[in-house]
Amino acid sequence: MSAQSGGSILRQPMSVWATAFAAVVAFMGIGLVDPILPSIAQGLHAGPSQVSLLFTSYFLVTAVAMLVTGWVSSRIGGKRTLLLGLALVVVFAALAGTSGSVGELIGFRAGWGLGNALFVATALAVIVGAASGGAESAIILYEAALGLGISMGPLVGAALGDWNWRAPFFGTASLMAVGFVLIATLLRTTPTPAVKIRLGDPLRALAHGGLSTTAFTAFFYNFAFFTILAFTPFILGMSPYGIGAVFFGWGACVALASVFGAPALQRRLGSVKVLHLSLGVLAALQVGIALSGHAGIVVFVILSGIPIGLNNTVFTEAAMEVSDAPRPVASAGYNFVRWMGGALAPFIATKLGEDVAPALPYVLGALCCLAGMAVLYGRRHHMRSLERVDADHAFRDAPVAA
C-alpha cells in the first residue's frame, strides 16, 4: 500500500467511520466469549464440547444466512440491511445474557449469528462503496476493523466476564445499540440496486473455478483458525484476564498483519504465494502448540495471529477480485463456504481434545492448512486472474518517474 493510498484510508466520510465502528463491535463478538468459555461451562454446568457449540451455532447460522444477505440488501437497501442486522444482534446478545441453560445460550448465539451475517456482509459492500481510495483501501479498512474487533473482544470479555460471565453479552448489546444510532443518523439511505440478487446467485457464482478454489481453501483455513480460537481457552488453565491477555496479543498480531503485512507481501510475492506462505506458517505454529508446554502454547498462539491476519486480508481481496460475479454475490458465496469451516471446527476440535488428547485438535488444524495448500496448488490455473490484479496494484503503487 503506497503512502498516498495509506493517507486516503484515514480521510473517510463520517458514514464510513460509523460503519467501521459497528464492524469493530460486530467482530468483537467473535472473540468476546473466549476468555469466559471456562466460566460459562462452570456457571451452566456444561462440558467444553457443549460450550463449543456457542461458536458452532453462531457460525453455522452465519454461513447459511450469507446466502440471503444479498437477496435482502438488494430489496431493502444497504442501510436498512445494516440496521436490521444490528437490531438482531442487540436483541439476541441481550437475550444471551439472560440464559438459564447452555441450550438457551446456544440458541441465542444462533440468532446473534443471523444478525451478524446481515451486518458483516453488507458492511463490506457499504464501506467499499462509500470509502475514498478505492476498493483496495476499503478492504484494508474493513480488515483493520476486523483485527481491532478481534483483539479488543477478549479484553472486553475478560474485564466484564471476571465480574460475571453474563456481563459481556449485555456489554455487546449496548455497544451495538450505539452503532445502530450512529449508522441511523450518519449513513445516508442507500438506493436499492437496479438489478435484484436472486437467492441462488451466490451458489451459482461458486461455479467459477477461481472463486470456488478461494472458498474451499478458506474453508480449510477457517477450520484451523477456529480450532485455535475455540479450544485453546480450555488448555491455558488461566483466569479470564490471563486468557484475555493472550488473545489480545493474538488479535493485535491479526490486526497488524492484516493492515501492514498483507499489502507489502502481496506487492512483493503476489496473492497466491502469500496464501501458501501464511498457510504453511500457520500449520507449523499449530504443530508447535501441539508439542509445547504452557509457555510455548502462549507464544505460538499469539504468533498465529500473524498468518491469520495475512490470510484474512488476502482471502477477502481474492474473493472480491478473482471472479466476474458482482462483489456482493461473490462475497456471499465465498463466505457461505468459508464460515462452514468455522462452524465445524469448534465442536470437532473440542470433542477430540476432550475425549482423545489435547494435542490432537492442533494436529488436525495443521493438516487442514496443508489440505488448503493442496487445493490452492492443484487448482492454481484458476487463480491466474489474481496475477493480473496483483500486477495492476503493483503498477499503481509504483513511484512515478520524475
C-alpha positions as CSV (number, residue, x, y, z in Angstrom):
1,M,0.0,0.0,0.0
2,S,1.5,3.3,-1.0
3,A,1.8,6.3,1.3
4,Q,-0.8,8.0,-0.8
5,S,-3.3,5.2,-0.5
6,G,-2.4,4.9,3.1
7,G,-3.3,8.5,3.7
8,S,-6.6,8.1,1.9
9,I,-7.6,5.4,4.4
10,L,-7.7,8.0,7.2
11,R,-9.6,10.5,5.2
12,Q,-13.1,9.0,5.1
13,P,-16.6,10.2,5.4
14,M,-18.2,10.0,8.8
15,S,-20.6,7.4,7.5
16,V,-17.7,5.1,6.8
17,W,-16.3,5.6,10.3
18,A,-19.7,4.9,11.8
19,T,-19.9,1.6,9.8
20,A,-16.4,0.7,10.7
21,F,-17.1,1.3,14.4
22,A,-20.1,-1.0,14.3
23,A,-17.9,-3.5,12.4
24,V,-15.4,-3.4,15.2
25,V,-18.1,-4.3,17.7
26,A,-19.5,-7.0,15.5
27,F,-16.1,-8.7,15.2
28,M,-15.6,-8.3,19.0
29,G,-18.5,-10.8,19.3
30,I,-16.2,-13.5,17.8
31,G,-13.5,-13.3,20.5
32,L,-15.7,-12.0,23.2
33,V,-16.6,-15.4,24.7
34,D,-13.1,-16.8,24.5
35,P,-11.9,-15.7,28.0
36,I,-15.2,-16.7,29.6
37,L,-15.6,-20.1,28.0
38,P,-14.4,-22.0,31.2
39,S,-16.6,-19.6,33.3
40,I,-19.7,-20.3,31.1
41,A,-19.0,-24.1,31.3
42,Q,-18.8,-23.8,35.1
43,G,-21.8,-21.5,35.5
44,L,-24.1,-23.5,33.3
45,H,-22.7,-26.9,34.4
46,A,-21.6,-27.8,30.8
47,G,-18.6,-29.6,29.3
48,P,-16.1,-28.0,26.9
49,S,-17.7,-29.6,23.8
50,Q,-21.1,-28.4,24.8
51,V,-19.8,-24.8,25.3
52,S,-18.0,-25.0,21.9
53,L,-21.5,-25.1,20.3
54,L,-21.7,-21.4,21.1
55,F,-19.3,-21.0,18.1
56,T,-20.9,-23.7,16.0
57,S,-24.4,-22.3,16.2
58,Y,-23.1,-18.8,15.6
59,F,-21.1,-19.6,12.5
60,L,-23.5,-22.2,11.1
61,V,-26.3,-19.7,11.0
62,T,-23.8,-17.0,9.8
63,A,-22.8,-19.3,6.9
64,V,-26.3,-20.1,5.8
65,A,-27.5,-16.6,6.2
66,M,-24.8,-15.4,3.9
67,L,-26.8,-16.9,1.0
68,V,-29.7,-14.5,1.7
69,T,-27.9,-11.3,2.7
70,G,-27.5,-10.1,-0.9
71,W,-31.2,-11.0,-1.7
72,V,-32.3,-8.9,1.3
73,S,-30.0,-5.9,0.7
74,S,-30.9,-5.7,-3.0
75,R,-34.5,-5.3,-2.0
76,I,-34.4,-3.1,1.1
77,G,-31.1,-1.3,0.5
78,G,-27.8,-1.4,2.3
79,K,-28.6,0.9,5.2
80,R,-31.8,-0.9,6.2
81,T,-30.0,-4.2,6.0
82,L,-27.2,-2.9,8.3
83,L,-29.8,-1.6,10.8
84,L,-31.8,-4.9,10.7
85,G,-28.6,-6.9,11.4
86,L,-27.6,-4.6,14.2
87,A,-31.1,-4.8,15.8
88,L,-31.0,-8.6,15.7
89,V,-27.5,-8.6,17.4
90,V,-28.7,-6.2,20.1
91,V,-31.8,-8.3,20.9
92,F,-30.0,-11.7,20.8
93,A,-26.9,-10.6,22.6
94,A,-29.0,-9.2,25.4
95,L,-31.1,-12.4,25.5
96,A,-27.8,-14.5,25.7
97,G,-27.0,-12.7,28.9
98,T,-30.3,-13.9,30.4
99,S,-29.7,-17.6,29.5
100,G,-30.5,-20.2,32.2
101,S,-29.0,-23.1,30.3
102,V,-26.3,-23.9,27.8
103,G,-29.1,-24.8,25.3
104,E,-30.7,-21.4,25.6
105,L,-27.3,-19.7,25.2
106,I,-26.6,-21.8,22.0
107,G,-30.0,-20.8,20.6
108,F,-29.5,-17.1,21.3
109,R,-26.0,-17.2,19.8
110,A,-27.6,-18.6,16.6
111,G,-29.9,-15.6,16.4
112,W,-26.9,-13.4,17.0
113,G,-25.2,-15.1,14.1
114,L,-28.1,-14.2,11.8
115,G,-27.9,-10.5,12.7
116,N,-24.1,-10.6,12.3
117,A,-24.3,-12.1,8.9
118,L,-26.7,-9.4,7.7
119,F,-24.5,-6.7,9.1
120,V,-21.0,-8.0,8.2
121,A,-21.7,-9.0,4.6
122,T,-23.4,-5.6,3.9
123,A,-20.9,-3.6,5.9
124,L,-18.1,-4.6,3.5
125,A,-20.2,-3.6,0.5
126,V,-21.1,-0.2,2.1
127,I,-17.5,0.6,3.1
128,V,-16.3,-0.3,-0.4
129,G,-19.0,1.9,-1.9
130,A,-18.5,4.9,0.3
131,A,-14.8,4.9,1.2
132,S,-12.3,7.1,-0.6
133,G,-9.2,5.5,-2.0
134,G,-10.8,2.6,-4.0
135,A,-11.7,-1.0,-3.2
136,E,-8.2,-2.0,-2.0
137,S,-8.1,0.7,0.7
138,A,-11.7,0.0,1.7
139,I,-10.9,-3.7,2.2
140,I,-7.8,-2.8,4.3
141,L,-10.0,-0.5,6.4
142,Y,-12.5,-3.4,6.8
143,E,-9.8,-5.8,7.8
144,A,-8.4,-3.3,10.2
145,A,-11.9,-3.2,11.9
146,L,-11.9,-7.0,11.9
147,G,-8.5,-7.1,13.6
148,L,-9.3,-4.4,16.1
149,G,-12.6,-6.1,17.0
150,I,-11.0,-9.5,17.3
151,S,-8.2,-8.1,19.5
152,M,-10.5,-6.0,21.7
153,G,-13.1,-8.7,22.1
154,P,-11.0,-10.9,24.5
155,L,-10.1,-7.8,26.6
156,V,-13.7,-6.7,26.9
157,G,-14.8,-10.3,27.6
158,A,-12.2,-10.7,30.3
159,A,-12.9,-7.4,32.0
160,L,-16.6,-7.9,32.1
161,G,-16.5,-11.7,32.4
162,D,-14.3,-11.5,35.5
163,W,-17.2,-9.8,37.2
164,N,-19.9,-12.0,35.8
165,W,-20.0,-14.3,32.7
166,R,-23.3,-12.7,31.6
167,A,-21.9,-9.1,31.5
168,P,-20.0,-9.4,28.2
169,F,-23.3,-10.2,26.4
170,F,-25.0,-7.1,27.8
171,G,-21.9,-5.0,27.1
172,T,-22.0,-6.1,23.4
173,A,-25.7,-5.4,23.1
174,S,-25.1,-1.8,24.5
175,L,-22.2,-1.1,22.1
176,M,-24.2,-2.4,19.1
177,A,-27.0,-0.1,20.1
178,V,-24.6,2.8,19.9
179,G,-23.5,1.5,16.4
180,F,-27.2,1.4,15.4
181,V,-27.7,5.0,16.4
182,L,-24.6,6.1,14.6
183,I,-25.5,4.4,11.3
184,A,-29.1,5.5,11.5
185,T,-28.0,9.2,11.8
186,L,-24.8,9.3,9.8
187,L,-25.2,6.9,6.9
188,R,-27.4,8.3,4.1
189,T,-30.1,6.0,2.8
190,T,-28.6,3.8,0.1
191,P,-30.7,3.2,-3.0
192,T,-31.8,-0.3,-3.8
193,P,-29.8,-1.8,-6.7
194,A,-31.5,-1.8,-10.1
195,V,-30.7,-5.5,-10.5
196,K,-32.1,-7.7,-7.8
197,I,-29.9,-10.5,-6.5
198,R,-31.6,-13.9,-6.7
199,L,-31.4,-16.4,-3.9
200,G,-29.4,-18.9,-6.0
201,D,-26.9,-16.4,-7.3
202,P,-24.2,-17.0,-4.6
203,L,-24.2,-20.7,-5.2
204,R,-24.1,-20.2,-9.0
205,A,-21.2,-17.9,-8.5
206,L,-19.2,-20.8,-6.9
207,A,-19.2,-22.5,-10.3
208,H,-16.4,-20.1,-11.2
209,G,-13.1,-22.0,-10.7
210,G,-11.3,-19.1,-9.1
211,L,-14.0,-18.3,-6.6
212,S,-14.6,-22.0,-5.6
213,T,-10.8,-22.5,-5.2
214,T,-10.6,-19.5,-2.9
215,A,-13.7,-20.5,-1.0
216,F,-12.7,-24.1,-0.3
217,T,-9.1,-23.1,0.5
218,A,-10.6,-20.7,3.0
219,F,-12.8,-23.5,4.4
220,F,-9.8,-25.5,5.5
221,Y,-8.1,-22.3,6.7
222,N,-11.1,-21.3,8.8
223,F,-11.1,-24.8,10.4
224,A,-7.6,-24.3,11.5
225,F,-8.3,-20.7,12.6
226,F,-11.2,-21.6,14.8
227,T,-9.5,-24.6,16.3
228,I,-7.2,-22.2,18.0
229,L,-9.9,-19.7,18.9
230,A,-12.4,-22.3,20.4
231,F,-10.3,-24.9,22.1
232,T,-7.2,-23.1,23.4
233,P,-9.0,-21.4,26.4
234,F,-9.6,-24.8,27.9
235,I,-5.9,-25.8,27.9
236,L,-4.4,-22.5,29.0
237,G,-5.6,-23.0,32.6
238,M,-5.7,-19.2,33.2
239,S,-8.1,-16.7,34.6
240,P,-10.4,-14.7,32.3
241,Y,-7.8,-11.9,32.4
242,G,-5.0,-14.2,31.5
243,I,-6.9,-15.7,28.6
244,G,-8.0,-12.2,27.5
245,A,-4.4,-11.0,27.5
246,V,-3.2,-14.0,25.4
247,F,-5.9,-13.4,22.8
248,F,-5.4,-9.7,22.9
249,G,-1.8,-10.3,21.8
250,W,-3.1,-12.7,19.2
251,G,-5.6,-10.2,17.9
252,A,-3.1,-7.4,17.8
253,C,-0.9,-9.6,15.6
254,V,-4.0,-10.2,13.4
255,A,-4.7,-6.5,13.0
256,L,-1.1,-5.5,12.3
257,A,-0.5,-8.3,9.8
258,S,-3.9,-7.5,8.1
259,V,-3.2,-3.8,7.6
260,F,0.6,-3.6,7.1
261,G,1.9,-7.1,6.4
262,A,-0.5,-8.3,3.8
263,P,-0.3,-5.4,1.3
264,A,3.5,-5.4,1.5
265,L,3.8,-9.1,0.9
266,Q,1.3,-9.0,-1.9
267,R,3.3,-6.4,-3.8
268,R,6.5,-8.5,-3.3
269,L,5.2,-12.1,-3.8
270,G,1.7,-11.9,-5.2
271,S,-1.6,-13.1,-3.5
272,V,-1.3,-16.8,-4.2
273,K,2.2,-17.1,-2.9
274,V,1.3,-15.1,0.3
275,L,-1.6,-17.6,0.9
276,H,0.8,-20.5,0.5
277,L,3.3,-18.9,2.9
278,S,0.8,-18.0,5.6
279,L,-1.0,-21.4,5.5
280,G,2.4,-23.1,5.8
281,V,3.4,-20.8,8.8
282,L,0.0,-21.4,10.4
283,A,0.5,-25.2,10.1
284,A,3.9,-25.0,11.7
285,L,2.6,-22.9,14.6
286,Q,-0.2,-25.4,15.2
287,V,2.3,-28.2,15.4
288,G,4.2,-26.0,17.8
289,I,1.1,-25.6,20.0
290,A,0.6,-29.4,19.9
291,L,4.1,-30.2,21.0
292,S,4.7,-27.4,23.6
293,G,4.3,-26.9,27.3
294,H,2.3,-24.0,28.7
295,A,4.7,-21.2,27.9
296,G,5.2,-22.5,24.3
297,I,1.4,-22.6,23.8
298,V,1.1,-19.0,24.8
299,V,3.8,-17.9,22.5
300,F,2.7,-19.9,19.5
301,V,-1.0,-18.9,19.9
302,I,0.0,-15.2,19.9
303,L,2.3,-15.6,16.9
304,S,-0.5,-17.5,15.0
305,G,-2.2,-14.1,14.7
306,I,0.3,-13.1,12.0
307,P,-0.5,-15.7,9.4
308,I,-4.2,-15.4,10.3
309,G,-4.1,-11.6,9.7
310,L,-2.3,-12.2,6.3
311,N,-4.9,-14.8,5.3
312,N,-7.9,-12.6,6.3
313,T,-6.9,-9.7,4.0
314,V,-5.7,-11.8,1.1
315,F,-8.6,-14.2,1.1
316,T,-11.1,-11.3,1.2
317,E,-9.4,-9.4,-1.7
318,A,-9.1,-12.7,-3.7
319,A,-12.8,-13.4,-3.2
320,M,-13.8,-9.9,-4.4
321,E,-11.4,-9.9,-7.4
322,V,-11.0,-13.4,-8.7
323,S,-14.3,-13.9,-10.5
324,D,-16.5,-11.7,-12.7
325,A,-19.5,-12.0,-10.3
326,P,-20.8,-8.8,-8.6
327,R,-18.9,-8.3,-5.4
328,P,-21.9,-8.9,-3.0
329,V,-22.7,-12.1,-4.8
330,A,-19.1,-13.4,-4.9
331,S,-18.7,-12.4,-1.2
332,A,-21.9,-14.3,-0.2
333,G,-20.9,-17.5,-2.0
334,Y,-17.3,-17.3,-0.6
335,N,-18.4,-16.6,2.9
336,F,-21.0,-19.4,2.9
337,V,-18.3,-22.0,2.3
338,R,-15.7,-20.2,4.4
339,W,-17.8,-20.0,7.6
340,M,-18.8,-23.6,7.3
341,G,-15.2,-24.3,8.3
342,G,-15.7,-22.0,11.3
343,A,-18.9,-23.8,12.2
344,L,-17.4,-27.4,12.1
345,A,-14.1,-26.7,13.8
346,P,-15.1,-25.7,17.4
347,F,-17.1,-28.8,18.2
348,I,-14.9,-31.3,16.3
349,A,-11.7,-29.9,17.8
350,T,-13.0,-29.6,21.3
351,K,-14.5,-33.1,21.2
352,L,-11.2,-34.5,20.1
353,G,-9.3,-32.6,22.7
354,E,-11.8,-33.6,25.4
355,D,-12.1,-37.3,24.6
356,V,-8.8,-38.2,22.9
357,A,-5.8,-35.9,23.5
358,P,-5.4,-32.1,23.9
359,A,-2.7,-32.0,21.1
360,L,-4.9,-33.7,18.5
361,P,-7.1,-30.6,17.6
362,Y,-3.9,-28.7,16.6
363,V,-2.6,-31.6,14.6
364,L,-5.9,-31.7,12.7
365,G,-5.7,-27.9,12.3
366,A,-2.2,-28.3,10.7
367,L,-3.4,-31.0,8.4
368,C,-6.3,-28.6,7.3
369,C,-3.7,-25.9,6.5
370,L,-1.9,-28.5,4.3
371,A,-5.2,-29.5,2.7
372,G,-5.9,-25.9,1.8
373,M,-2.4,-25.5,0.3
374,A,-3.1,-28.7,-1.8
375,V,-6.4,-27.3,-3.1
376,L,-4.7,-24.0,-3.9
377,Y,-1.8,-25.7,-5.8
378,G,-4.0,-28.3,-7.6
379,R,-6.3,-25.6,-8.9
380,R,-3.7,-22.9,-9.4
381,H,-4.6,-22.4,-13.0
382,H,-8.0,-21.0,-11.8
383,M,-6.1,-18.3,-9.9
384,R,-4.3,-16.7,-12.8
385,S,-6.7,-13.7,-12.8
386,L,-5.3,-12.7,-9.4
387,E,-1.8,-12.3,-11.0
388,R,-3.3,-9.6,-13.3
389,V,-4.9,-7.9,-10.2
390,D,-1.6,-8.0,-8.3
391,A,0.3,-6.6,-11.4
392,D,-2.3,-3.8,-11.6
393,H,-1.8,-2.9,-7.9
394,A,1.9,-3.0,-8.2
395,F,1.7,-0.7,-11.2
396,R,-0.5,1.8,-9.4
397,D,1.7,1.7,-6.3
398,A,5.0,2.2,-8.2
399,P,6.6,5.6,-7.8
400,V,6.2,7.9,-10.7
401,A,9.5,8.7,-12.5
402,A,10.5,12.4,-12.4
